[in-house]
Amino acid sequence: MNKAELIDAIAKDAKLSKADAKRALESLTGNVTKALKKGNKVALIGFGTFSVSNRSARTGRNPQTGATIQIKAKKVAKFKAGAALSSSVN
């Protein structure tokens, strides 16, 4: 499912216009992004938790040449599925 299909599904399920559904989805993604930038977690009970994790610097290998390269440390966004989401997928 892509973004447009998700907007259509939200609009149908919530009986909203597509424009309202798009604004709602953009608000959700924008607010999750803002919270993660501040270093906060976003927990949606039953769905999952969005968080930021620190990935340390490490040594990697260029697959084309086989040369060793240094990969810088960085922060990455993580998502851990909640129990309800995990059990519904199985």
MITIZA-257174 format. One record per atom (N, C-alpha, C): residue number from 0; residue in three letters; atom name; x, y, z. Coordinates in steps of 0.1 Angstrom, whole numbers, plus 5000, padded with zeros to 4 digits. Layout:
<rs>
<r><k>NUM</k><r>ALA</r><a>CA</a><X>X</X><Y>Y</Y><Z>Z</Z></r>
...
</rs>
This chain:
<rs>
<r><k>0</k><r>MET</r><a>N</a><X>5009</X><Y>4988</Y><Z>5000</Z></r>
<r><k>0</k><r>MET</r><a>CA</a><X>5000</X><Y>5000</Y><Z>5000</Z></r>
<r><k>0</k><r>MET</r><a>C</a><X>5009</X><Y>5012</Y><Z>5000</Z></r>
<r><k>1</k><r>ASN</r><a>N</a><X>5006</X><Y>5021</Y><Z>4991</Z></r>
<r><k>1</k><r>ASN</r><a>CA</a><X>5014</X><Y>5034</Y><Z>4991</Z></r>
<r><k>1</k><r>ASN</r><a>C</a><X>5006</X><Y>5045</Y><Z>4998</Z></r>
<r><k>2</k><r>LYS</r><a>N</a><X>5012</X><Y>5057</Y><Z>4998</Z></r>
<r><k>2</k><r>LYS</r><a>CA</a><X>5006</X><Y>5068</Y><Z>5005</Z></r>
<r><k>2</k><r>LYS</r><a>C</a><X>4992</X><Y>5071</Y><Z>5000</Z></r>
<r><k>3</k><r>ALA</r><a>N</a><X>4990</X><Y>5072</Y><Z>4987</Z></r>
<r><k>3</k><r>ALA</r><a>CA</a><X>4977</X><Y>5075</Y><Z>4980</Z></r>
<r><k>3</k><r>ALA</r><a>C</a><X>4967</X><Y>5065</Y><Z>4984</Z></r>
<r><k>4</k><r>GLU</r><a>N</a><X>4970</X><Y>5052</Y><Z>4984</Z></r>
<r><k>4</k><r>GLU</r><a>CA</a><X>4961</X><Y>5041</Y><Z>4987</Z></r>
<r><k>4</k><r>GLU</r><a>C</a><X>4957</X><Y>5042</Y><Z>5002</Z></r>
<r><k>5</k><r>LEU</r><a>N</a><X>4967</X><Y>5046</Y><Z>5011</Z></r>
<r><k>5</k><r>LEU</r><a>CA</a><X>4964</X><Y>5047</Y><Z>5025</Z></r>
<r><k>5</k><r>LEU</r><a>C</a><X>4955</X><Y>5059</Y><Z>5027</Z></r>
<r><k>6</k><r>ILE</r><a>N</a><X>4957</X><Y>5070</Y><Z>5020</Z></r>
<r><k>6</k><r>ILE</r><a>CA</a><X>4948</X><Y>5081</Y><Z>5021</Z></r>
<r><k>6</k><r>ILE</r><a>C</a><X>4934</X><Y>5077</Y><Z>5017</Z></r>
<r><k>7</k><r>ASP</r><a>N</a><X>4932</X><Y>5070</Y><Z>5006</Z></r>
<r><k>7</k><r>ASP</r><a>CA</a><X>4919</X><Y>5065</Y><Z>5002</Z></r>
<r><k>7</k><r>ASP</r><a>C</a><X>4912</X><Y>5057</Y><Z>5012</Z></r>
<r><k>8</k><r>ALA</r><a>N</a><X>4920</X><Y>5048</Y><Z>5018</Z></r>
<r><k>8</k><r>ALA</r><a>CA</a><X>4915</X><Y>5039</Y><Z>5029</Z></r>
<r><k>8</k><r>ALA</r><a>C</a><X>4910</X><Y>5046</Y><Z>5041</Z></r>
<r><k>9</k><r>ILE</r><a>N</a><X>4918</X><Y>5056</Y><Z>5045</Z></r>
<r><k>9</k><r>ILE</r><a>CA</a><X>4915</X><Y>5064</Y><Z>5057</Z></r>
<r><k>9</k><r>ILE</r><a>C</a><X>4902</X><Y>5072</Y><Z>5054</Z></r>
<r><k>10</k><r>ALA</r><a>N</a><X>4901</X><Y>5078</Y><Z>5042</Z></r>
<r><k>10</k><r>ALA</r><a>CA</a><X>4890</X><Y>5086</Y><Z>5039</Z></r>
<r><k>10</k><r>ALA</r><a>C</a><X>4877</X><Y>5077</Y><Z>5039</Z></r>
<r><k>11</k><r>LYS</r><a>N</a><X>4878</X><Y>5065</Y><Z>5034</Z></r>
<r><k>11</k><r>LYS</r><a>CA</a><X>4866</X><Y>5056</Y><Z>5033</Z></r>
<r><k>11</k><r>LYS</r><a>C</a><X>4862</X><Y>5051</Y><Z>5047</Z></r>
<r><k>12</k><r>ASP</r><a>N</a><X>4872</X><Y>5047</Y><Z>5055</Z></r>
<r><k>12</k><r>ASP</r><a>CA</a><X>4869</X><Y>5041</Y><Z>5068</Z></r>
<r><k>12</k><r>ASP</r><a>C</a><X>4864</X><Y>5052</Y><Z>5078</Z></r>
<r><k>13</k><r>ALA</r><a>N</a><X>4869</X><Y>5064</Y><Z>5077</Z></r>
<r><k>13</k><r>ALA</r><a>CA</a><X>4866</X><Y>5075</Y><Z>5087</Z></r>
<r><k>13</k><r>ALA</r><a>C</a><X>4855</X><Y>5084</Y><Z>5081</Z></r>
<r><k>14</k><r>LYS</r><a>N</a><X>4850</X><Y>5081</Y><Z>5069</Z></r>
<r><k>14</k><r>LYS</r><a>CA</a><X>4840</X><Y>5089</Y><Z>5062</Z></r>
<r><k>14</k><r>LYS</r><a>C</a><X>4845</X><Y>5104</Y><Z>5061</Z></r>
<r><k>15</k><r>LEU</r><a>N</a><X>4857</X><Y>5106</Y><Z>5057</Z></r>
<r><k>15</k><r>LEU</r><a>CA</a><X>4863</X><Y>5119</Y><Z>5055</Z></r>
<r><k>15</k><r>LEU</r><a>C</a><X>4865</X><Y>5121</Y><Z>5040</Z></r>
<r><k>16</k><r>SER</r><a>N</a><X>4867</X><Y>5134</Y><Z>5037</Z></r>
<r><k>16</k><r>SER</r><a>CA</a><X>4871</X><Y>5137</Y><Z>5023</Z></r>
<r><k>16</k><r>SER</r><a>C</a><X>4886</X><Y>5132</Y><Z>5021</Z></r>
<r><k>17</k><r>LYS</r><a>N</a><X>4890</X><Y>5130</Y><Z>5009</Z></r>
<r><k>17</k><r>LYS</r><a>CA</a><X>4904</X><Y>5127</Y><Z>5007</Z></r>
<r><k>17</k><r>LYS</r><a>C</a><X>4914</X><Y>5138</Y><Z>5012</Z></r>
<r><k>18</k><r>ALA</r><a>N</a><X>4909</X><Y>5150</Y><Z>5010</Z></r>
<r><k>18</k><r>ALA</r><a>CA</a><X>4918</X><Y>5161</Y><Z>5015</Z></r>
<r><k>18</k><r>ALA</r><a>C</a><X>4919</X><Y>5161</Y><Z>5030</Z></r>
<r><k>19</k><r>ASP</r><a>N</a><X>4908</X><Y>5158</Y><Z>5037</Z></r>
<r><k>19</k><r>ASP</r><a>CA</a><X>4909</X><Y>5158</Y><Z>5052</Z></r>
<r><k>19</k><r>ASP</r><a>C</a><X>4918</X><Y>5146</Y><Z>5056</Z></r>
<r><k>20</k><r>ALA</r><a>N</a><X>4916</X><Y>5134</Y><Z>5049</Z></r>
<r><k>20</k><r>ALA</r><a>CA</a><X>4924</X><Y>5122</Y><Z>5053</Z></r>
<r><k>20</k><r>ALA</r><a>C</a><X>4939</X><Y>5125</Y><Z>5050</Z></r>
<r><k>21</k><r>LYS</r><a>N</a><X>4942</X><Y>5132</Y><Z>5039</Z></r>
<r><k>21</k><r>LYS</r><a>CA</a><X>4956</X><Y>5135</Y><Z>5036</Z></r>
<r><k>21</k><r>LYS</r><a>C</a><X>4962</X><Y>5144</Y><Z>5047</Z></r>
<r><k>22</k><r>ARG</r><a>N</a><X>4954</X><Y>5155</Y><Z>5051</Z></r>
<r><k>22</k><r>ARG</r><a>CA</a><X>4959</X><Y>5164</Y><Z>5062</Z></r>
<r><k>22</k><r>ARG</r><a>C</a><X>4961</X><Y>5156</Y><Z>5075</Z></r>
<r><k>23</k><r>ALA</r><a>N</a><X>4952</X><Y>5147</Y><Z>5078</Z></r>
<r><k>23</k><r>ALA</r><a>CA</a><X>4953</X><Y>5139</Y><Z>5090</Z></r>
<r><k>23</k><r>ALA</r><a>C</a><X>4966</X><Y>5130</Y><Z>5090</Z></r>
<r><k>24</k><r>LEU</r><a>N</a><X>4968</X><Y>5124</Y><Z>5079</Z></r>
<r><k>24</k><r>LEU</r><a>CA</a><X>4980</X><Y>5115</Y><Z>5077</Z></r>
<r><k>24</k><r>LEU</r><a>C</a><X>4993</X><Y>5123</Y><Z>5078</Z></r>
<r><k>25</k><r>GLU</r><a>N</a><X>4993</X><Y>5135</Y><Z>5071</Z></r>
<r><k>25</k><r>GLU</r><a>CA</a><X>5005</X><Y>5144</Y><Z>5071</Z></r>
<r><k>25</k><r>GLU</r><a>C</a><X>5007</X><Y>5149</Y><Z>5085</Z></r>
<r><k>26</k><r>SER</r><a>N</a><X>4997</X><Y>5152</Y><Z>5093</Z></r>
<r><k>26</k><r>SER</r><a>CA</a><X>4998</X><Y>5156</Y><Z>5107</Z></r>
<r><k>26</k><r>SER</r><a>C</a><X>5004</X><Y>5145</Y><Z>5115</Z></r>
<r><k>27</k><r>LEU</r><a>N</a><X>5000</X><Y>5133</Y><Z>5114</Z></r>
<r><k>27</k><r>LEU</r><a>CA</a><X>5005</X><Y>5122</Y><Z>5121</Z></r>
<r><k>27</k><r>LEU</r><a>C</a><X>5020</X><Y>5120</Y><Z>5118</Z></r>
<r><k>28</k><r>THR</r><a>N</a><X>5024</X><Y>5119</Y><Z>5106</Z></r>
<r><k>28</k><r>THR</r><a>CA</a><X>5038</X><Y>5117</Y><Z>5102</Z></r>
<r><k>28</k><r>THR</r><a>C</a><X>5046</X><Y>5129</Y><Z>5106</Z></r>
<r><k>29</k><r>GLY</r><a>N</a><X>5041</X><Y>5141</Y><Z>5105</Z></r>
<r><k>29</k><r>GLY</r><a>CA</a><X>5048</X><Y>5153</Y><Z>5109</Z></r>
<r><k>29</k><r>GLY</r><a>C</a><X>5051</X><Y>5154</Y><Z>5124</Z></r>
<r><k>30</k><r>ASN</r><a>N</a><X>5041</X><Y>5150</Y><Z>5132</Z></r>
<r><k>30</k><r>ASN</r><a>CA</a><X>5042</X><Y>5151</Y><Z>5147</Z></r>
<r><k>30</k><r>ASN</r><a>C</a><X>5051</X><Y>5139</Y><Z>5152</Z></r>
<r><k>31</k><r>VAL</r><a>N</a><X>5051</X><Y>5128</Y><Z>5145</Z></r>
<r><k>31</k><r>VAL</r><a>CA</a><X>5060</X><Y>5117</Y><Z>5149</Z></r>
<r><k>31</k><r>VAL</r><a>C</a><X>5074</X><Y>5121</Y><Z>5146</Z></r>
<r><k>32</k><r>THR</r><a>N</a><X>5076</X><Y>5127</Y><Z>5135</Z></r>
<r><k>32</k><r>THR</r><a>CA</a><X>5090</X><Y>5132</Y><Z>5131</Z></r>
<r><k>32</k><r>THR</r><a>C</a><X>5095</X><Y>5142</Y><Z>5141</Z></r>
<r><k>33</k><r>LYS</r><a>N</a><X>5086</X><Y>5152</Y><Z>5144</Z></r>
<r><k>33</k><r>LYS</r><a>CA</a><X>5091</X><Y>5162</Y><Z>5154</Z></r>
<r><k>33</k><r>LYS</r><a>C</a><X>5094</X><Y>5156</Y><Z>5167</Z></r>
<r><k>34</k><r>ALA</r><a>N</a><X>5086</X><Y>5147</Y><Z>5172</Z></r>
<r><k>34</k><r>ALA</r><a>CA</a><X>5089</X><Y>5140</Y><Z>5185</Z></r>
<r><k>34</k><r>ALA</r><a>C</a><X>5103</X><Y>5133</Y><Z>5184</Z></r>
<r><k>35</k><r>LEU</r><a>N</a><X>5105</X><Y>5125</Y><Z>5173</Z></r>
<r><k>35</k><r>LEU</r><a>CA</a><X>5118</X><Y>5118</Y><Z>5172</Z></r>
<r><k>35</k><r>LEU</r><a>C</a><X>5130</X><Y>5127</Y><Z>5171</Z></r>
<r><k>36</k><r>LYS</r><a>N</a><X>5128</X><Y>5139</Y><Z>5164</Z></r>
<r><k>36</k><r>LYS</r><a>CA</a><X>5139</X><Y>5148</Y><Z>5163</Z></r>
<r><k>36</k><r>LYS</r><a>C</a><X>5143</X><Y>5153</Y><Z>5177</Z></r>
<r><k>37</k><r>LYS</r><a>N</a><X>5133</X><Y>5155</Y><Z>5186</Z></r>
<r><k>37</k><r>LYS</r><a>CA</a><X>5136</X><Y>5159</Y><Z>5200</Z></r>
<r><k>37</k><r>LYS</r><a>C</a><X>5141</X><Y>5148</Y><Z>5208</Z></r>
<r><k>38</k><r>GLY</r><a>N</a><X>5141</X><Y>5136</Y><Z>5203</Z></r>
<r><k>38</k><r>GLY</r><a>CA</a><X>5147</X><Y>5124</Y><Z>5211</Z></r>
<r><k>38</k><r>GLY</r><a>C</a><X>5136</X><Y>5117</Y><Z>5219</Z></r>
<r><k>39</k><r>ASN</r><a>N</a><X>5123</X><Y>5120</Y><Z>5216</Z></r>
<r><k>39</k><r>ASN</r><a>CA</a><X>5112</X><Y>5114</Y><Z>5224</Z></r>
<r><k>39</k><r>ASN</r><a>C</a><X>5108</X><Y>5101</Y><Z>5217</Z></r>
<r><k>40</k><r>LYS</r><a>N</a><X>5100</X><Y>5093</Y><Z>5224</Z></r>
<r><k>40</k><r>LYS</r><a>CA</a><X>5094</X><Y>5081</Y><Z>5218</Z></r>
<r><k>40</k><r>LYS</r><a>C</a><X>5080</X><Y>5084</Y><Z>5215</Z></r>
<r><k>41</k><r>VAL</r><a>N</a><X>5074</X><Y>5077</Y><Z>5206</Z></r>
<r><k>41</k><r>VAL</r><a>CA</a><X>5060</X><Y>5078</Y><Z>5203</Z></r>
<r><k>41</k><r>VAL</r><a>C</a><X>5054</X><Y>5064</Y><Z>5204</Z></r>
<r><k>42</k><r>ALA</r><a>N</a><X>5046</X><Y>5062</Y><Z>5214</Z></r>
<r><k>42</k><r>ALA</r><a>CA</a><X>5040</X><Y>5049</Y><Z>5217</Z></r>
<r><k>42</k><r>ALA</r><a>C</a><X>5025</X><Y>5049</Y><Z>5213</Z></r>
<r><k>43</k><r>LEU</r><a>N</a><X>5021</X><Y>5041</Y><Z>5204</Z></r>
<r><k>43</k><r>LEU</r><a>CA</a><X>5007</X><Y>5039</Y><Z>5201</Z></r>
<r><k>43</k><r>LEU</r><a>C</a><X>5003</X><Y>5025</Y><Z>5205</Z></r>
<r><k>44</k><r>ILE</r><a>N</a><X>4996</X><Y>5024</Y><Z>5217</Z></r>
<r><k>44</k><r>ILE</r><a>CA</a><X>4993</X><Y>5012</Y><Z>5223</Z></r>
<r><k>44</k><r>ILE</r><a>C</a><X>4986</X><Y>5003</Y><Z>5214</Z></r>
<r><k>45</k><r>GLY</r><a>N</a><X>4991</X><Y>4990</Y><Z>5213</Z></r>
<r><k>45</k><r>GLY</r><a>CA</a><X>4985</X><Y>4980</Y><Z>5204</Z></r>
<r><k>45</k><r>GLY</r><a>C</a><X>4991</X><Y>4981</Y><Z>5190</Z></r>
<r><k>46</k><r>PHE</r><a>N</a><X>4996</X><Y>4992</Y><Z>5186</Z></r>
<r><k>46</k><r>PHE</r><a>CA</a><X>5002</X><Y>4993</Y><Z>5172</Z></r>
<r><k>46</k><r>PHE</r><a>C</a><X>5017</X><Y>4992</Y><Z>5173</Z></r>
<r><k>47</k><r>GLY</r><a>N</a><X>5024</X><Y>5001</Y><Z>5180</Z></r>
<r><k>47</k><r>GLY</r><a>CA</a><X>5038</X><Y>5000</Y><Z>5181</Z></r>
<r><k>47</k><r>GLY</r><a>C</a><X>5044</X><Y>5013</Y><Z>5187</Z></r>
<r><k>48</k><r>THR</r><a>N</a><X>5058</X><Y>5013</Y><Z>5187</Z></r>
<r><k>48</k><r>THR</r><a>CA</a><X>5065</X><Y>5024</Y><Z>5193</Z></r>
<r><k>48</k><r>THR</r><a>C</a><X>5076</X><Y>5028</Y><Z>5183</Z></r>
<r><k>49</k><r>PHE</r><a>N</a><X>5076</X><Y>5041</Y><Z>5181</Z></r>
<r><k>49</k><r>PHE</r><a>CA</a><X>5086</X><Y>5048</Y><Z>5173</Z></r>
<r><k>49</k><r>PHE</r><a>C</a><X>5097</X><Y>5053</Y><Z>5182</Z></r>
<r><k>50</k><r>SER</r><a>N</a><X>5109</X><Y>5051</Y><Z>5179</Z></r>
<r><k>50</k><r>SER</r><a>CA</a><X>5120</X><Y>5057</Y><Z>5188</Z></r>
<r><k>50</k><r>SER</r><a>C</a><X>5132</X><Y>5060</Y><Z>5180</Z></r>
<r><k>51</k><r>VAL</r><a>N</a><X>5142</X><Y>5066</Y><Z>5186</Z></r>
<r><k>51</k><r>VAL</r><a>CA</a><X>5155</X><Y>5069</Y><Z>5180</Z></r>
<r><k>51</k><r>VAL</r><a>C</a><X>5166</X><Y>5061</Y><Z>5187</Z></r>
<r><k>52</k><r>SER</r><a>N</a><X>5174</X><Y>5055</Y><Z>5179</Z></r>
<r><k>52</k><r>SER</r><a>CA</a><X>5185</X><Y>5047</Y><Z>5184</Z></r>
<r><k>52</k><r>SER</r><a>C</a><X>5198</X><Y>5052</Y><Z>5178</Z></r>
<r><k>53</k><r>ASN</r><a>N</a><X>5209</X><Y>5052</Y><Z>5186</Z></r>
<r><k>53</k><r>ASN</r><a>CA</a><X>5222</X><Y>5056</Y><Z>5182</Z></r>
<r><k>53</k><r>ASN</r><a>C</a><X>5229</X><Y>5044</Y><Z>5176</Z></r>
<r><k>54</k><r>ARG</r><a>N</a><X>5234</X><Y>5046</Y><Z>5164</Z></r>
<r><k>54</k><r>ARG</r><a>CA</a><X>5242</X><Y>5035</Y><Z>5158</Z></r>
<r><k>54</k><r>ARG</r><a>C</a><X>5257</X><Y>5040</Y><Z>5158</Z></r>
<r><k>55</k><r>SER</r><a>N</a><X>5265</X><Y>5032</Y><Z>5164</Z></r>
<r><k>55</k><r>SER</r><a>CA</a><X>5279</X><Y>5036</Y><Z>5166</Z></r>
<r><k>55</k><r>SER</r><a>C</a><X>5287</X><Y>5034</Y><Z>5153</Z></r>
<r><k>56</k><r>ALA</r><a>N</a><X>5298</X><Y>5041</Y><Z>5153</Z></r>
<r><k>56</k><r>ALA</r><a>CA</a><X>5307</X><Y>5040</Y><Z>5141</Z></r>
<r><k>56</k><r>ALA</r><a>C</a><X>5312</X><Y>5026</Y><Z>5139</Z></r>
<r><k>57</k><r>ARG</r><a>N</a><X>5314</X><Y>5022</Y><Z>5127</Z></r>
<r><k>57</k><r>ARG</r><a>CA</a><X>5319</X><Y>5008</Y><Z>5125</Z></r>
<r><k>57</k><r>ARG</r><a>C</a><X>5327</X><Y>5007</Y><Z>5112</Z></r>
<r><k>58</k><r>THR</r><a>N</a><X>5333</X><Y>4996</Y><Z>5110</Z></r>
<r><k>58</k><r>THR</r><a>CA</a><X>5341</X><Y>4994</Y><Z>5098</Z></r>
<r><k>58</k><r>THR</r><a>C</a><X>5332</X><Y>4986</Y><Z>5088</Z></r>
<r><k>59</k><r>GLY</r><a>N</a><X>5332</X><Y>4990</Y><Z>5076</Z></r>
<r><k>59</k><r>GLY</r><a>CA</a><X>5324</X><Y>4982</Y><Z>5066</Z></r>
<r><k>59</k><r>GLY</r><a>C</a><X>5333</X><Y>4979</Y><Z>5054</Z></r>
<r><k>60</k><r>ARG</r><a>N</a><X>5327</X><Y>4973</Y><Z>5044</Z></r>
<r><k>60</k><r>ARG</r><a>CA</a><X>5335</X><Y>4969</Y><Z>5032</Z></r>
<r><k>60</k><r>ARG</r><a>C</a><X>5327</X><Y>4973</Y><Z>5020</Z></r>
<r><k>61</k><r>ASN</r><a>N</a><X>5334</X><Y>4979</Y><Z>5010</Z></r>
<r><k>61</k><r>ASN</r><a>CA</a><X>5329</X><Y>4983</Y><Z>4997</Z></r>
<r><k>61</k><r>ASN</r><a>C</a><X>5326</X><Y>4970</Y><Z>4990</Z></r>
<r><k>62</k><r>PRO</r><a>N</a><X>5314</X><Y>4967</Y><Z>4986</Z></r>
<r><k>62</k><r>PRO</r><a>CA</a><X>5311</X><Y>4954</Y><Z>4979</Z></r>
<r><k>62</k><r>PRO</r><a>C</a><X>5317</X><Y>4953</Y><Z>4965</Z></r>
<r><k>63</k><r>GLN</r><a>N</a><X>5320</X><Y>4964</Y><Z>4959</Z></r>
<r><k>63</k><r>GLN</r><a>CA</a><X>5326</X><Y>4964</Y><Z>4945</Z></r>
<r><k>63</k><r>GLN</r><a>C</a><X>5341</X><Y>4961</Y><Z>4945</Z></r>
<r><k>64</k><r>THR</r><a>N</a><X>5347</X><Y>4968</Y><Z>4955</Z></r>
<r><k>64</k><r>THR</r><a>CA</a><X>5362</X><Y>4967</Y><Z>4955</Z></r>
<r><k>64</k><r>THR</r><a>C</a><X>5367</X><Y>4959</Y><Z>4966</Z></r>
<r><k>65</k><r>GLY</r><a>N</a><X>5359</X><Y>4956</Y><Z>4976</Z></r>
<r><k>65</k><r>GLY</r><a>CA</a><X>5364</X><Y>4949</Y><Z>4988</Z></r>
<r><k>65</k><r>GLY</r><a>C</a><X>5372</X><Y>4957</Y><Z>4997</Z></r>
<r><k>66</k><r>ALA</r><a>N</a><X>5374</X><Y>4970</Y><Z>4994</Z></r>
<r><k>66</k><r>ALA</r><a>CA</a><X>5381</X><Y>4979</Y><Z>5003</Z></r>
<r><k>66</k><r>ALA</r><a>C</a><X>5374</X><Y>4981</Y><Z>5016</Z></r>
<r><k>67</k><r>THR</r><a>N</a><X>5382</X><Y>4983</Y><Z>5027</Z></r>
<r><k>67</k><r>THR</r><a>CA</a><X>5376</X><Y>4986</Y><Z>5040</Z></r>
<r><k>67</k><r>THR</r><a>C</a><X>5373</X><Y>5001</Y><Z>5041</Z></r>
<r><k>68</k><r>ILE</r><a>N</a><X>5361</X><Y>5004</Y><Z>5046</Z></r>
<r><k>68</k><r>ILE</r><a>CA</a><X>5357</X><Y>5018</Y><Z>5047</Z></r>
<r><k>68</k><r>ILE</r><a>C</a><X>5352</X><Y>5020</Y><Z>5062</Z></r>
<r><k>69</k><r>GLN</r><a>N</a><X>5353</X><Y>5033</Y><Z>5066</Z></r>
<r><k>69</k><r>GLN</r><a>CA</a><X>5347</X><Y>5037</Y><Z>5079</Z></r>
<r><k>69</k><r>GLN</r><a>C</a><X>5333</X><Y>5042</Y><Z>5077</Z></r>
<r><k>70</k><r>ILE</r><a>N</a><X>5324</X><Y>5037</Y><Z>5085</Z></r>
<r><k>70</k><r>ILE</r><a>CA</a><X>5310</X><Y>5042</Y><Z>5085</Z></r>
<r><k>70</k><r>ILE</r><a>C</a><X>5308</X><Y>5050</Y><Z>5097</Z></r>
<r><k>71</k><r>LYS</r><a>N</a><X>5303</X><Y>5062</Y><Z>5096</Z></r>
<r><k>71</k><r>LYS</r><a>CA</a><X>5302</X><Y>5072</Y><Z>5107</Z></r>
<r><k>71</k><r>LYS</r><a>C</a><X>5290</X><Y>5068</Y><Z>5116</Z></r>
<r><k>72</k><r>ALA</r><a>N</a><X>5291</X><Y>5072</Y><Z>5128</Z></r>
<r><k>72</k><r>ALA</r><a>CA</a><X>5280</X><Y>5070</Y><Z>5138</Z></r>
<r><k>72</k><r>ALA</r><a>C</a><X>5268</X><Y>5079</Y><Z>5134</Z></r>
<r><k>73</k><r>LYS</r><a>N</a><X>5256</X><Y>5074</Y><Z>5137</Z></r>
<r><k>73</k><r>LYS</r><a>CA</a><X>5245</X><Y>5082</Y><Z>5133</Z></r>
<r><k>73</k><r>LYS</r><a>C</a><X>5233</X><Y>5078</Y><Z>5142</Z></r>
<r><k>74</k><r>LYS</r><a>N</a><X>5222</X><Y>5086</Y><Z>5142</Z></r>
<r><k>74</k><r>LYS</r><a>CA</a><X>5210</X><Y>5083</Y><Z>5148</Z></r>
<r><k>74</k><r>LYS</r><a>C</a><X>5200</X><Y>5077</Y><Z>5138</Z></r>
<r><k>75</k><r>VAL</r><a>N</a><X>5193</X><Y>5067</Y><Z>5141</Z></r>
<r><k>75</k><r>VAL</r><a>CA</a><X>5183</X><Y>5061</Y><Z>5132</Z></r>
<r><k>75</k><r>VAL</r><a>C</a><X>5170</X><Y>5059</Y><Z>5139</Z></r>
<r><k>76</k><r>ALA</r><a>N</a><X>5159</X><Y>5060</Y><Z>5131</Z></r>
<r><k>76</k><r>ALA</r><a>CA</a><X>5146</X><Y>5058</Y><Z>5135</Z></r>
<r><k>76</k><r>ALA</r><a>C</a><X>5143</X><Y>5043</Y><Z>5136</Z></r>
<r><k>77</k><r>LYS</r><a>N</a><X>5136</X><Y>5039</Y><Z>5147</Z></r>
<r><k>77</k><r>LYS</r><a>CA</a><X>5133</X><Y>5025</Y><Z>5148</Z></r>
<r><k>77</k><r>LYS</r><a>C</a><X>5118</X><Y>5024</Y><Z>5151</Z></r>
<r><k>78</k><r>PHE</r><a>N</a><X>5112</X><Y>5013</Y><Z>5147</Z></r>
<r><k>78</k><r>PHE</r><a>CA</a><X>5098</X><Y>5010</Y><Z>5150</Z></r>
<r><k>78</k><r>PHE</r><a>C</a><X>5097</X><Y>4996</Y><Z>5155</Z></r>
<r><k>79</k><r>LYS</r><a>N</a><X>5091</X><Y>4994</Y><Z>5167</Z></r>
<r><k>79</k><r>LYS</r><a>CA</a><X>5089</X><Y>4981</Y><Z>5173</Z></r>
<r><k>79</k><r>LYS</r><a>C</a><X>5074</X><Y>4979</Y><Z>5173</Z></r>
<r><k>80</k><r>ALA</r><a>N</a><X>5069</X><Y>4968</Y><Z>5166</Z></r>
<r><k>80</k><r>ALA</r><a>CA</a><X>5055</X><Y>4965</Y><Z>5165</Z></r>
<r><k>80</k><r>ALA</r><a>C</a><X>5050</X><Y>4961</Y><Z>5179</Z></r>
<r><k>81</k><r>GLY</r><a>N</a><X>5037</X><Y>4966</Y><Z>5182</Z></r>
<r><k>81</k><r>GLY</r><a>CA</a><X>5031</X><Y>4962</Y><Z>5194</Z></r>
<r><k>81</k><r>GLY</r><a>C</a><X>5025</X><Y>4948</Y><Z>5194</Z></r>
<r><k>82</k><r>ALA</r><a>N</a><X>5020</X><Y>4943</Y><Z>5205</Z></r>
<r><k>82</k><r>ALA</r><a>CA</a><X>5015</X><Y>4929</Y><Z>5206</Z></r>
<r><k>82</k><r>ALA</r><a>C</a><X>5003</X><Y>4927</Y><Z>5197</Z></r>
<r><k>83</k><r>ALA</r><a>N</a><X>4994</X><Y>4937</Y><Z>5196</Z></r>
<r><k>83</k><r>ALA</r><a>CA</a><X>4982</X><Y>4935</Y><Z>5188</Z></r>
<r><k>83</k><r>ALA</r><a>C</a><X>4986</X><Y>4934</Y><Z>5173</Z></r>
<r><k>84</k><r>LEU</r><a>N</a><X>4995</X><Y>4943</Y><Z>5169</Z></r>
<r><k>84</k><r>LEU</r><a>CA</a><X>4999</X><Y>4943</Y><Z>5155</Z></r>
<r><k>84</k><r>LEU</r><a>C</a><X>5006</X><Y>4930</Y><Z>5151</Z></r>
<r><k>85</k><r>SER</r><a>N</a><X>5015</X><Y>4926</Y><Z>5160</Z></r>
<r><k>85</k><r>SER</r><a>CA</a><X>5023</X><Y>4914</Y><Z>5158</Z></r>
<r><k>85</k><r>SER</r><a>C</a><X>5014</X><Y>4901</Y><Z>5157</Z></r>
<r><k>86</k><r>SER</r><a>N</a><X>5004</X><Y>4900</Y><Z>5166</Z></r>
<r><k>86</k><r>SER</r><a>CA</a><X>4995</X><Y>4889</Y><Z>5166</Z></r>
<r><k>86</k><r>SER</r><a>C</a><X>4986</X><Y>4889</Y><Z>5154</Z></r>
<r><k>87</k><r>SER</r><a>N</a><X>4982</X><Y>4901</Y><Z>5149</Z></r>
<r><k>87</k><r>SER</r><a>CA</a><X>4973</X><Y>4901</Y><Z>5138</Z></r>
<r><k>87</k><r>SER</r><a>C</a><X>4979</X><Y>4898</Y><Z>5125</Z></r>
<r><k>88</k><r>VAL</r><a>N</a><X>4992</X><Y>4899</Y><Z>5124</Z></r>
<r><k>88</k><r>VAL</r><a>CA</a><X>5000</X><Y>4896</Y><Z>5112</Z></r>
<r><k>88</k><r>VAL</r><a>C</a><X>5002</X><Y>4881</Y><Z>5110</Z></r>
<r><k>89</k><r>ASN</r><a>N</a><X>5003</X><Y>4874</Y><Z>5121</Z></r>
<r><k>89</k><r>ASN</r><a>CA</a><X>5006</X><Y>4860</Y><Z>5121</Z></r>
<r><k>89</k><r>ASN</r><a>C</a><X>4994</X><Y>4852</Y><Z>5117</Z></r>
</rs>
